[in-house]
């Protein structure tokens, strides 16, 4: 079996995509996807064994999935954690990815300011989806 040596980020996208969809690791095909691209999405953990895909095809499709994941992660940009916490207190987190810094800041604001919702559940959601679930955890009176 040939190893593809994916970056950890691509593996997370593949595994999370599969968990969210409810199957082993399938990701939905779109109209216009080639048969090979669709097969790679259906079998992202074993595309070389299950599809007539080249290594470059597999990497291309999984990179596209990762790019879509980044777009989804940034949907929540209008809900800014810096409006609720002092950013200077989080200087030790500067090496973390931006999405993770936002999750941590929202969690601190949620717990310290007694927001509506379960702050612990919301940070777990944020860690998985890379966006704060402002419909579940928000300042009183600001829910969506």
C-alpha positions as CSV (number, residue, x, y, z in Angstrom):
1,X,0.0,0.0,0.0
2,X,1.4,3.4,-1.0
3,X,1.5,6.1,1.7
4,X,0.3,9.5,0.7
5,X,1.9,11.3,3.6
6,X,-0.9,13.9,4.0
7,X,-0.4,16.9,6.3
8,X,-2.2,16.5,9.6
9,X,-4.7,19.3,8.6
10,X,-5.8,17.3,5.5
11,X,-6.4,14.2,7.7
12,X,-8.5,16.2,10.1
13,X,-10.6,17.6,7.2
14,X,-11.1,14.0,5.9
15,X,-11.9,12.5,9.3
16,X,-14.2,15.4,10.4
17,X,-15.9,15.4,7.1
18,X,-16.6,11.7,7.5
19,X,-17.9,12.0,11.1
20,X,-20.2,14.9,10.2
21,X,-21.6,13.1,7.2
22,X,-22.3,10.0,9.4
23,X,-20.4,7.5,7.3
24,X,-16.9,6.0,7.5
25,X,-15.4,9.1,5.9
26,X,-17.4,9.9,2.8
27,X,-17.7,13.5,1.6
28,X,-20.5,14.5,-0.7
29,X,-19.9,14.8,-4.5
30,X,-21.0,17.9,-6.3
31,X,-22.5,18.1,-9.8
32,X,-19.7,18.4,-12.3
33,X,-17.2,16.3,-10.2
34,X,-15.4,13.8,-12.3
35,X,-15.9,10.1,-11.5
36,X,-12.4,10.0,-10.1
37,X,-12.9,13.1,-7.9
38,X,-16.2,11.7,-6.6
39,X,-14.6,8.4,-5.8
40,X,-11.8,10.1,-3.9
41,X,-14.5,12.0,-1.8
42,X,-16.3,8.8,-1.1
43,X,-13.2,6.9,-0.1
44,X,-10.8,9.6,1.2
45,X,-9.0,7.2,3.6
46,X,-8.2,4.7,0.8
47,X,-8.5,6.4,-2.6
48,X,-5.5,4.6,-4.2
49,X,-7.0,1.2,-3.4
50,X,-10.6,2.1,-4.3
51,X,-10.3,4.5,-7.2
52,X,-8.3,4.8,-10.4
53,X,-6.8,7.9,-9.0
54,X,-3.2,9.1,-9.2
55,X,-1.5,10.5,-6.1
56,X,-1.7,14.0,-7.5
57,X,-5.5,13.6,-8.1
58,X,-5.9,12.6,-4.5
59,X,-3.9,15.5,-3.1
60,X,-5.7,18.0,-5.4
61,X,-9.2,16.9,-4.2
62,X,-8.2,16.8,-0.6
63,X,-6.6,20.2,-0.8
64,X,-9.9,21.6,-2.3
65,X,-11.8,20.1,0.7
66,X,-9.3,21.7,3.1
67,X,-9.8,25.1,1.4
68,X,-13.6,24.8,1.7
69,X,-13.0,24.0,5.4
70,X,-11.1,27.3,5.8
71,X,-14.0,29.3,4.3
72,X,-16.5,27.7,6.7
73,X,-14.2,28.4,9.6
74,X,-14.3,32.1,8.9
75,X,-18.1,32.5,8.5
76,X,-18.4,33.9,12.0
77,X,-16.0,36.8,11.6
78,X,-18.6,39.5,12.4
79,X,-19.0,38.1,16.0
80,X,-15.7,39.3,17.4
81,X,-14.4,38.0,20.7
82,X,-12.3,41.1,21.2
83,X,-15.5,43.0,21.9
84,X,-15.9,40.9,25.1
85,X,-12.4,40.3,26.5
86,X,-9.1,42.1,26.8
87,X,-6.9,40.7,24.1
88,X,-3.7,41.6,25.9
89,X,-4.5,38.9,28.4
90,X,-4.1,36.3,25.6
91,X,-0.6,37.2,24.4
92,X,0.6,33.7,25.4
93,X,-1.7,32.2,22.8
94,X,-0.2,34.1,19.9
95,X,1.4,30.9,18.4
96,X,-2.0,29.2,18.2
97,X,-4.0,29.3,15.0
98,X,-6.3,32.3,14.7
99,X,-9.5,30.1,14.9
100,X,-8.3,28.5,18.2
101,X,-7.5,31.9,19.7
102,X,-11.0,33.0,18.9
103,X,-12.5,29.9,20.5
104,X,-10.5,30.4,23.7
105,X,-11.5,34.1,23.9
106,X,-15.2,33.3,23.4
107,X,-15.0,30.6,26.0
108,X,-13.5,33.0,28.6
109,X,-16.1,35.7,27.8
110,X,-18.8,33.1,28.0
111,X,-17.7,31.8,31.4
112,X,-16.7,35.1,33.0
113,X,-19.8,37.1,31.8
114,X,-22.3,34.2,32.3
115,X,-23.5,34.0,28.8
116,X,-26.6,32.1,27.7
117,X,-25.8,28.5,26.8
118,X,-23.4,25.8,27.9
119,X,-19.9,27.4,27.5
120,X,-18.1,24.0,27.7
121,X,-20.2,22.5,25.0
122,X,-19.7,25.6,22.9
123,X,-15.9,25.5,23.1
124,X,-16.0,21.8,22.1
125,X,-18.1,22.7,19.1
126,X,-15.8,25.6,18.3
127,X,-12.7,23.3,18.4
128,X,-14.4,21.0,15.9
129,X,-16.0,23.5,13.6
130,X,-13.5,26.3,14.0
131,X,-16.3,28.8,14.7
132,X,-18.1,29.9,17.8
133,X,-21.8,28.7,17.9
134,X,-23.2,32.2,18.6
135,X,-26.7,30.8,18.3
136,X,-26.1,28.6,21.3
137,X,-23.7,30.7,23.5
138,X,-24.0,34.4,23.5
139,X,-24.4,37.4,25.8
140,X,-27.9,37.7,27.2
141,X,-30.2,39.5,24.8
142,X,-27.8,39.1,21.8
143,X,-28.9,35.6,20.5
144,X,-29.5,34.8,16.9
